[in-house]
Every structure is written in C-alpha cells, then in structure tokens.
Amino acid sequence: MANKLSVIIITNNEGLNIRACLESVAWADEIIVVDSGSTDDTVAIAREFTQQVYAHDWPGFGVQKNRALDYATNEWVFSIDADERVTPELRAEIEAAIAKPQADAYEMPRLSSFCGRFMRHSGWYPDYVLRLFRRGKGRFNDALVHESVQMQGSTARLRQPLLHYSYRDLDDVLSKLNIYSGAASAMLQRRGKRGGLTQAVLHGMWAFIRTYFLRAGFLDGREGFMLAVMNAENSYYRYIKLWLKQKP
C-alpha cells in the first residue's frame, strides 16, 4: 500500500532486547518477526505487538531477512535488528520521507553502544546503514553475517541516527566474538580464501591499528581500547578458524 510501512525483524533468543525494539516501531502499519528457534520469551513478547510471527530454520542473516521481506505487504519496508531502536526524531524523519519520497531507499547514521558507551569514533560513527526502501526495489545479499540491501533505484540519506545497543557487557562481547568470527571464516572459505597463523596475526594487528589509531578509537576512552582489541581478536580468530578448517 502506498505510503505505508512494513517493519521486518529477525530474532533468536532476543528476550532482553525485543520489547524495547518493538515499542520503538509500534507505530508502523505492519510488523513482521521471523524467529529461528528461540527458547526464551522472544516469541511471546513479539506476539504482544503483532500476529505476524513466523518460525524458520537458520540459513544466515541475508537469507533470513529476505524471508521476512517476502512477508511484507506495504510499499515501504524498514529493516531493524532486535538490539536497535528508532527514536521519535528518526520516526518523524521516516514518516516524512515516505510521505513525499525523494528516493527509492534511505540510509541513516547508526549510533552504536559498546559496553555502555555510545561510540562516536573507532570507525563506528556515523556508520550509515540502508534500512528503509521500497519493497520490490531491494533485496538482501546472501551473506552469513554483515548482510546488506542490494538496491535497484536511487538512494538518499536521513539525518537522525538509529540507536544500536550492540554489546551489553564483556560476556556479550565474548559470545558474539565467537559467533561472528565463525561466520566470517565460513564466508572466507566459501570465497576460496586461505587461512594461516601469519595471516591471522597480521590481520589482527592491522585491525587494532586501524580501529584505535587511524579511526581515532583512543577518543572513545577505555571502551575504545576494548573495541580495538575485540576487532583484533575477531580478525585473528576468523583466519585461525579458516586455517583449522583447511588443515589436512
């Protein structure tokens, strides 16, 4: 339907996040949640906000988001993750954009928190992400992680940030580090890349230097240092995992 908005969300055990996320988009014309086997109260909470809650297996981020996209019925689609929030200011900008469209898709800056601090450096801000687009003009690629929308049409930018509560604490960092490095190593393997100890060390060192020095992570205080270390570990582990998969 013209000028109406469908919100799509994919979930798995997001009980700590999903309520605040859904409250921030409760004004949308349609909300679609695709869940992949949550064992907590994610599905029950989601059903408080919408009856369009669907269960699917887990094929990777890109494919799963396309499944959610296929359920959408309105002209405009907004993709949001469970740990993200739409502020009232961003809502107003989204509504104005779809009321009088100037493009087929819109990017917006994303302001992410790391262990309780919003990061304005370290390569994390403004971190433009394309989340609002005309249905039929965009599809997600099939990336296992760090998926993106592939558009056929014009793109513009919004000004208000999307809030991203990405890493709650150190336990969350360590848990996601294992998940993301594993998915990244699988993507590298699929592309025919080779792993190795030297590669892992060099990629890890470069990730730290890029985050902390070149992208001014030192301006983000102690959390900036922690983030640089996490990026180094993530890069190191993805190549070590790749190497271990390829060992005879």
Summary of the structure (lengths in Angstrom):
residues: 248
radius of gyration: 18.7
end to end distance: 55.2
largest distance: 58.7
contacts: 839
relative contact order: 0.13
helix: 43%
strand: 22%
